């Protein structure tokens, strides 16, 4: 090795060329090991590049397809009928351009072909909307032909499949029967998720009145679509009209505002998924740090020889740092290539959530960022074990057993910890755009890693402290491997455990949310709700319900009203003084209020005293009750006054009572509650709640209801459960897809760790065979060790998942934490067995290595 000896004049200099040559030569026999441990960052980089590339493409497509998101230059919406002054304003906007009108409301429809019924969103359309993009239907011309004469309708294609109908069949909407002109596939700006929640049925606006579906109390929305005159700036026009529109409680949307809101929503989703991918990258870097630690321990003798030849500790450190940097660069490039390929699949994965068609293209910005992030974070984590090289003494060539690790008090070691935390924080800040949220994310990552590490250390301590000495030799040996030198307990628990925690949390929350709805509809709880029952129909509907053998669990009157004043402040006052913090919707929304003399079992008093009845004709303000959290949003408290406009009559009220409401129960829950004696004679409609014992009974009753009372709508809890399950399944699948990057990274870390420490395993195997252990016993020892490692990692992840699910249930969703643990057993068994199988596959060469190989290596 003459060319490896440094002359005295060069020993204290950083000869970069010589250091790079030494790093290359030293890596020739170790490139397989280096490639294995650096491969653990590949999936993390792939996740980041895929998500960021997809985000860039989506942003571009939203910009390019912005007009098709709303189908017009300007959209104005209202949930109340137009007054003459506003009608003039609406008409004046269309001068020089074109306008289309649409009326939306929910109603029951009837399919004669299958005798089925379903609650849908009816859209009565008039005009040439959409002006940009298209209402996609089969056949293609159906989106125009259904409004060109004759009673024809467009029906959501999922409804047609559900009720075994097709174009040419008929559908009954209210009291009119329409021919199905086509299957509705896509509406401008609509996603598959929204179509699942509210499947649409289009009918011509001219037939709306003849359906007799618009009754007192019906919740109706009015939309006005504009194609503005040439050279008209929609945003400038809206800015000019904004005061009048807001005063009337009208909503509005332009191409730019929709583009911004849509882009922001999906940008938030992309940032969230990028953070999940970043967690996978952090897990891979934990594997890098552990593998480099083992690698450097194996290279101590080589480092000692270099020190004897005159290489300084700093130069030896740089030799191995260059190796890690090279492998980090290779791993990052490989991850960027893989991520660019994965993004080809992402448009299909997210298609249920996207309102536009996403094109696929390589984002060189995302690729560059991914490579830079991968190289930086892998080097930072590798620095922790690499710092030990500076303290390796030449004496190690004579005293191989001496420990040459850096002291925990090494200031550079703590500086590296600080750099890692700073990098995580900066990355999170650029993803979230908020210092506070970035701080919480960084703290969450630290807490998760610390909890996992403490649980692993605790398990190792328990096994060491309470060693089962009465067990057989094979089992004792397997357990001892959990805490012996070069063990993989901490590494595997952190990497695989966190991935398991993500997946298990998703399963728990999905089951918990579904069970909340399911429990609320069980036994004698209402599971079928009838609404929009007019006062003249009340007795007949009740008679029909009882005639079908169904109970009348609740019959609740509902009165619609608006808020005029709050503590003497009008909507105009609130808009002038933004420091009040009162939301605009408090005055513009339509309140649906009931009256009764007592609280129901889903309500309990939070503050004040409930007055159930007042004498008619009293001039005193009416004592009312508000839901406590709604009162907080309105910035009001007990004793404050509200004035409601009850369809033209002003009713002064005073807040005398606050209620805590269980909203997850299917009950007649309201934000505002009046006592009896005030609204009894006001125009109102009614809501009836009943309970069916089977799907067949529910379907039969709804079929009879829609034929006799077409304006009365029904909500079936079974449909709610099915819809909720479908939505949660789609959302959880997307997040599980990202969580699999973490699981896969953990398993790659396991593969790399087993291979890196394979020599140590061979040495242990030879020693055991020398002491008389059979091949079967050694195989059993290894299998049981990896089974314990997998069980520990999966069990730790599930413990974290239960804690995270409890926090989400209590603090975010505000539901009782009654988890369903049934999905956790398959997760636990699957991760455990997968870990054991991978460990055994990578250990298969251990038993076939001859003892002489180890002896020769020891002598060498």
Residue pairs with C-beta under 8 A, 6 or more apart in sequence:
1 309
4 22
4 25
4 306
4 309
5 309
5 310
6 15
6 18
6 309
6 310
6 311
8 310
10 18
11 310
11 311
11 312
12 312
14 314
14 315
14 318
15 315
19 315
19 318
19 319
19 322
20 322
22 306
22 319
23 319
23 320
23 322
23 323
23 326
26 299
26 302
26 319
26 320
26 323
27 34
27 323
27 326
30 295
30 299
30 323
32 755
33 291
33 295
33 755
33 756
34 295
34 323
34 324
34 327
35 327
35 330
36 291
36 751
36 752
36 755
36 756
37 287
37 288
37 291
37 292
37 295
37 327
37 752
37 753
37 756
38 288
38 324
38 327
38 328
38 330
38 331
38 378
39 331
39 334
39 748
39 752
40 283
40 284
40 285
40 287
40 288
40 291
40 331
40 745
40 748
40 749
40 752
41 281
41 284
41 285
41 287
41 288
41 328
41 331
41 332
41 335
41 374
41 377
41 378
42 284
42 331
42 334
42 335
42 338
42 748
43 280
43 284
43 335
43 338
43 741
43 744
43 745
43 748
44 277
44 278
44 280
44 281
44 282
44 283
44 284
44 285
44 335
44 374
44 741
44 745
45 281
45 331
45 332
45 334
45 335
45 336
45 338
45 339
45 370
45 371
45 373
45 374
46 335
46 336
46 338
46 339
46 342
46 741
47 273
47 274
47 276
47 277
47 278
47 280
47 281
47 339
47 342
47 738
47 741
48 274
48 277
48 278
48 281
48 335
48 339
48 366
48 369
48 370
48 373
49 335
49 336
49 338
49 339
49 340
49 342
49 343
49 363
49 366
49 367
49 369
49 370
50 277
50 339
50 340
50 342
50 343
50 346
51 270
51 273
51 274
51 277
51 346
51 738
52 270
52 274
52 363
52 365
52 366
52 369
52 370
53 339
53 340
53 343
53 361
53 362
53 363
53 366
53 367
54 270
54 343
54 346
54 347
54 350
54 358
55 266
55 267
55 270
55 274
55 366
56 363
56 365
56 366
57 343
57 358
57 359
57 360
57 361
57 363
58 266
58 270
58 354
58 356
58 358
59 263
59 267
60 359
61 356
61 357
61 358
61 359
62 69
62 259
62 262
62 263
62 266
62 356
63 259
63 263
65 133
65 356
65 357
66 255
66 256
66 258
66 259
67 73
67 132
67 133
67 255
68 130
68 132
68 133
68 134
68 188
68 189
68 356
69 133
69 188
69 189
69 255
69 258
69 259
69 262
69 355
69 356
70 132
70 188
70 189
70 225
70 253
70 254
70 255
70 258
71 129
71 130
71 131
71 132
71 133
71 188
71 189
71 225
72 100
72 129
72 130
72 131
72 132
72 225
72 226
72 227
73 97
73 131
73 226
73 227
73 228
73 232
73 234
73 254
73 255
74 93
74 225
74 226
74 228
74 234
74 237
74 238
74 252
74 253
74 254
75 223
75 224
75 225
75 226
75 252
75 253
75 254
76 90
76 93
76 223
76 224
76 226
76 245
76 250
76 251
76 252
77 221
77 222
77 223
77 224
77 250
77 251
77 252
77 253
78 86
78 221
78 222
78 248
78 249
78 250
78 251
79 219
79 220
79 221
79 222
79 249
79 589
79 590
80 222
80 249
80 590
81 220
81 222
82 90
82 222
83 248
86 244
86 248
86 250
89 241
89 244
90 99
90 224
93 99
93 224
93 226
93 228
93 237
93 241
94 226
95 229
96 228
96 229
96 230
96 232
97 226
97 227
97 228
97 229
97 232
98 127
98 128
98 131
98 226
98 227
99 127
99 224
99 225
99 226
99 227
100 125
100 126
100 127
100 128
100 129
100 131
100 224
100 225
101 125
101 126
101 127
101 205
101 222
101 223
101 224
101 225
102 123
102 124
102 125
102 126
102 129
102 205
102 222
102 223
102 224
102 225
103 123
103 124
103 205
103 208
103 214
103 220
103 221
103 222
103 223
104 121
104 122
104 123
104 124
104 220
104 221
104 222
104 223
105 121
105 122
105 213
105 214
105 218
105 219
105 220
105 221
106 119
106 120
106 121
106 122
106 198
106 219
106 713
107 119
107 120
107 122
107 173
107 174
107 213
107 710
107 711
107 713
108 117
108 118
108 119
108 120
108 702
108 705
108 706
108 710
108 712
108 713
108 714
109 117
109 118
109 120
109 122
109 171
109 172
109 173
109 201
109 706
110 116
110 117
110 171
110 172
110 703
110 706
110 707
110 710
111 117
111 118
111 159
111 163
111 165
111 169
111 171
111 172
112 169
112 170
112 171
112 172
112 177
113 163
113 164
113 165
113 169
113 170
114 163
114 164
114 165
115 703
116 162
116 163
116 699
116 703
117 699
117 702
117 703
117 705
117 706
117 714
118 159
118 162
118 163
118 199
118 719
119 713
119 714
119 715
119 716
119 719
120 156
120 159
120 198
120 199
120 200
120 201
121 198
121 199
121 200
121 201
122 173
122 200
122 201
122 203
122 213
123 200
123 201
123 202
123 203
124 202
124 203
124 204
124 205
124 207
124 208
125 147
125 202
125 203
125 204
125 205
126 147
126 204
126 205
126 206
127 225
128 227
129 225
130 188
130 225
131 225
131 227
132 188
133 188
134 143
134 188
135 143
135 154
135 184
135 186
135 187
135 188
135 202
136 143
136 184
136 185
136 186
136 187
137 143
137 154
137 181
137 182
137 183
137 184
137 185
138 157
138 167
138 182
138 183
138 185
139 167
139 182
142 154
142 167
142 181
142 182
142 183
143 154
143 182
145 152
145 181
145 182
146 152
146 153
146 154
146 181
146 182
146 202
146 203
146 204
147 204
150 179
151 176
151 177
151 178
151 179
151 203
151 204
151 207
152 178
152 179
152 180
152 181
152 203
152 204
153 171
153 173
153 178
153 179
153 180
153 181
153 201
153 202
153 203
154 180
154 181
154 182
154 183
154 184
154 200
154 201
154 202
155 165
155 171
155 180
155 182
155 183
155 184
155 201
155 202
156 183
156 184
156 195
156 199
156 200
156 201
157 183
157 184
157 185
158 195
158 196
158 199
159 165
159 199
159 201
160 166
160 167
160 180
160 183
165 171
165 180
166 180
166 183
167 180
167 181
167 182
167 183
168 179
168 180
169 179
169 180
170 177
170 178
170 179
170 180
171 177
171 178
171 180
171 201
172 178
172 706
172 710
173 201
173 203
173 211
173 213
173 710
174 210
174 211
174 212
174 213
174 710
174 711
175 210
175 211
175 212
175 710
176 207
176 210
176 211
178 203
178 207
184 200
184 201
184 202
187 195
187 200
189 258
189 262
189 355
190 200
190 355
191 352
191 353
191 354
191 355
192 351
192 352
192 353
193 352
193 353
193 727
193 730
196 723
196 726
196 727
197 723
197 727
203 211
208 214
211 710
212 710
212 711
213 710
213 711
214 220
215 532
215 534
215 685
215 711
216 534
216 683
216 684
216 685
217 532
217 534
217 558
217 560
217 592
217 683
217 684
217 685
218 532
218 685
218 711
219 590
228 234
228 237
234 254
234 255
234 256
235 254
235 256
235 257
238 245
238 252
238 254
238 257
241 252
242 252
245 251
245 252
246 575
246 584
246 588
247 571
247 572
249 587
249 588
249 589
262 355
266 353
266 354
269 353
271 431
271 432
271 433
273 734
273 735
273 738
274 431
275 428
275 431
275 432
275 441
276 502
276 735
276 738
276 739
276 741
276 742
277 738
277 741
278 424
278 427
278 428
278 431
279 445
279 498
279 502
279 742
280 499
280 738
280 741
280 742
280 744
280 745
281 373
281 374
281 377
281 745
282 377
282 424
282 445
282 449
283 494
283 495
283 498
283 499
283 742
283 745
283 746
283 749
284 378
284 495
284 745
284 748
284 749
285 377
285 378
285 380
285 381
286 381
286 449
286 491
286 494
286 495
286 749
287 491
287 495
287 745
287 746
287 748
287 749
287 752
287 753
288 324
288 328
288 378
288 381
288 382
289 381
289 382
289 384
289 385
290 488
290 490
290 491
290 749
290 753
291 749
291 752
291 753
291 756
292 324
292 382
292 384
292 385
292 386
293 384
293 385
294 486
294 753
294 756
294 757
294 760
295 756
296 303
296 320
296 385
296 386
296 388
296 389
297 486
298 759
299 320
300 392
300 396
300 400
300 404
301 396
301 397
301 400
303 316
303 389
303 392
303 396
304 392
304 393
304 394
304 395
304 396
304 397
305 397
306 316
306 319
307 313
307 316
307 392
307 393
307 394
307 396
308 394
308 397
311 319
313 389
313 390
313 391
313 392
314 390
316 389
316 390
316 392
317 386
317 387
317 389
317 390
320 386
320 389
321 379
321 382
321 383
321 386
324 378
324 379
324 382
324 386
325 375
325 379
327 378
328 374
328 375
328 378
328 379
328 382
329 371
329 375
331 374
331 378
332 370
332 371
332 372
332 373
332 374
332 375
332 378
333 371
335 370
335 374
336 367
336 370
336 371
336 374
339 366
339 367
339 370
340 362
340 367
343 360
344 360
346 358
347 354
347 357
347 358
347 360
349 733
349 734
349 737
350 358
350 734
352 730
353 730
353 734
373 427
376 423
377 420
377 423
380 416
380 419
380 420
380 423
381 420
383 416
384 413
384 416
384 417
387 406
387 410
387 412
387 413
387 416
388 404
388 405
388 406
390 406
391 404
391 405
391 406
391 407
392 404
393 402
393 404
395 402
396 402
396 404
406 413
421 442
421 446
424 441
424 442
424 445
425 438
425 439
425 442
426 438
428 437
428 438
428 441
428 442
429 435
429 438
431 438
432 438
432 441
448 498
448 501
448 800
449 494
449 498
451 800
452 493
452 494
452 497
452 498
452 796
452 800
453 490
453 493
453 494
455 493
455 497
455 796
455 799
456 489
456 490
456 493
456 494
456 497
456 792
456 796
457 490
459 482
459 489
459 493
459 792
460 482
460 483
460 487
460 489
460 490
461 483
463 479
463 480
463 482
463 483
464 483
467 476
467 479
467 480
468 475
468 476
468 479
469 476
471 479
473 777
474 777
474 780
474 781
474 784
475 784
477 768
477 781
478 780
478 781
478 782
478 784
478 785
478 788
479 788
481 487
481 781
481 785
482 489
482 785
482 788
482 789
482 792
483 489
486 757
486 760
488 750
488 753
488 754
488 757
488 789
489 789
489 792
491 749
491 750
491 753
492 746
492 749
492 750
492 753
492 789
492 790
492 792
492 793
492 835
493 789
493 792
493 793
493 796
495 742
495 745
495 746
495 749
495 750
495 793
496 743
496 746
496 747
496 749
496 750
496 790
496 793
496 794
496 797
496 831
496 835
497 746
497 793
497 794
497 796
497 797
497 800
498 742
498 746
498 797
498 800
499 739
499 740
499 741
499 742
499 743
499 744
499 745
499 746
499 797
500 743
500 793
500 794
500 796
500 797
500 798
500 801
500 827
500 831
501 796
501 797
501 798
501 800
501 801
501 804
502 735
502 739
502 742
502 801
503 736
503 739
503 740
503 743
503 801
503 827
504 797
504 798
504 801
504 802
504 823
504 824
504 827
505 800
505 801
505 804
505 805
505 808
506 732
506 735
506 736
506 739
507 732
507 823
507 824
507 827
508 801
508 802
508 805
508 819
508 820
508 821
508 823
508 824
509 805
509 808
509 809
509 813
510 728
510 729
510 732
511 819
511 820
511 822
511 823
512 805
512 809
512 813
512 815
512 817
512 818
512 819
512 820
513 724
513 728
513 813
513 815
514 721
514 724
514 725
514 728
515 818
515 820
516 664
516 815
516 816
517 664
517 717
517 720
517 721
517 724
518 721
520 664
520 665
520 666
520 717
521 527
521 666
521 717
521 718
521 721
524 551
524 553
524 691
525 665
525 666
525 691
526 553
526 554
526 666
526 667
526 689
526 690
526 691
526 717
527 666
527 691
527 692
527 698
527 716
527 717
527 718
528 550
528 689
528 690
528 691
528 692
528 698
528 701
528 702
528 714
528 715
528 716
528 717
529 666
529 687
529 688
529 689
529 714
529 715
530 541
530 545
530 687
530 688
530 689
530 690
530 705
530 712
530 713
530 714
531 558
531 685
531 686
531 687
531 688
531 712
531 713
531 714
531 715
532 685
532 711
532 712
532 713
533 541
533 685
533 686
533 687
533 688
533 709
533 712
534 685
534 686
534 711
535 684
535 685
535 686
537 709
537 712
538 555
538 686
540 709
541 688
541 705
541 709
541 712
542 552
542 555
542 688
544 704
544 705
544 708
544 709
545 551
545 552
545 688
545 690
545 701
546 552
548 697
548 700
548 701
548 704
550 690
550 691
550 692
550 697
550 701
551 690
551 691
552 688
552 689
552 690
553 689
553 690
553 691
554 600
554 667
554 668
554 687
554 688
554 689
555 686
555 687
555 688
555 689
556 594
556 596
556 668
556 686
556 687
556 688
556 689
557 594
557 595
557 679
557 684
557 685
557 686
558 592
558 593
558 594
558 684
558 685
558 686
558 687
559 592
559 593
559 594
559 595
559 646
559 674
559 679
559 682
559 683
559 684
560 590
560 591
560 592
560 593
560 647
561 590
561 591
561 593
561 644
561 645
561 646
561 647
561 651
562 587
562 588
562 589
562 590
562 591
562 644
562 645
563 586
563 587
563 589
563 591
563 642
563 643
563 644
563 645
564 570
564 587
564 643
564 644
564 645
564 650
565 641
565 642
565 643
566 574
566 582
566 586
566 587
566 634
566 636
566 640
566 641
566 642
566 643
567 636
567 640
567 641
567 642
568 641
569 580
569 582
570 587
571 584
571 587
571 588
574 580
574 582
574 584
574 586
574 587
575 584
580 635
581 635
582 634
582 635
583 633
583 634
586 633
586 634
591 644
591 671
591 672
592 670
593 644
593 670
593 671
593 672
593 673
593 674
593 679
594 668
594 670
594 673
594 674
595 673
595 674
595 675
595 676
595 678
595 679
595 680
596 612
596 673
596 675
596 676
597 612
597 613
597 675
597 676
598 610
598 612
599 605
599 610
599 659
600 667
600 668
601 667
602 661
602 662
602 665
602 667
602 669
603 659
603 660
603 661
603 662
603 669
604 659
604 660
605 657
605 658
605 659
605 660
606 628
606 658
606 659
606 660
607 628
607 638
607 657
607 658
608 625
608 638
608 655
608 656
608 657
608 658
609 656
609 657
610 625
610 656
610 657
611 623
611 656
611 657
611 675
612 675
612 676
613 675
613 676
613 677
614 622
614 623
614 675
614 676
614 677
614 678
615 677
616 677
616 678
616 680
621 641
621 652
621 653
621 654
622 651
622 652
622 653
622 654
622 674
622 675
622 678
623 653
623 654
623 656
623 657
623 675
624 642
624 653
624 654
624 655
624 656
624 657
624 672
624 673
624 674
624 675
625 655
625 656
625 657
625 658
625 659
625 672
625 673
626 634
626 636
626 655
626 657
626 658
626 659
626 671
626 672
626 673
627 658
627 659
627 660
627 661
627 669
627 670
627 671
627 672
628 658
628 659
628 660
630 671
631 637
631 655
631 658
636 642
636 655
637 655
638 655
638 656
638 657
638 658
639 654
639 655
639 656
640 654
640 655
641 652
641 653
641 654
641 655
642 652
642 653
642 654
642 655
643 650
643 651
643 652
643 653
644 650
644 651
644 653
645 651
646 679
646 682
647 682
647 683
649 682
651 678
653 674
657 673
659 673
661 669
662 669
663 669
664 815
666 689
666 717
667 689
668 687
668 689
692 698
692 701
695 718
698 716
698 718
702 714
702 716
705 712
705 714
706 712
706 714
743 831
746 793
747 834
747 835
747 838
750 835
750 838
750 839
750 842
751 838
751 842
754 761
754 839
754 842
754 843
755 842
758 842
758 843
758 845
758 846
759 857
761 782
761 843
761 846
762 846
762 849
762 853
762 854
763 854
765 778
765 846
765 847
765 849
766 849
766 851
766 854
768 777
768 778
768 781
769 775
769 778
769 851
770 851
773 781
775 847
778 846
778 847
779 847
782 839
782 840
782 843
782 846
783 836
783 840
785 839
786 835
786 836
786 838
786 839
786 840
786 843
787 832
787 835
787 836
789 835
789 839
790 831
790 832
790 833
790 834
790 835
790 836
790 839
791 828
791 832
793 831
793 835
794 827
794 828
794 831
794 832
794 835
795 828
797 831
798 824
798 827
798 828
801 824
802 819
805 817
805 819
806 817
806 819
809 815
809 816
809 817
810 817
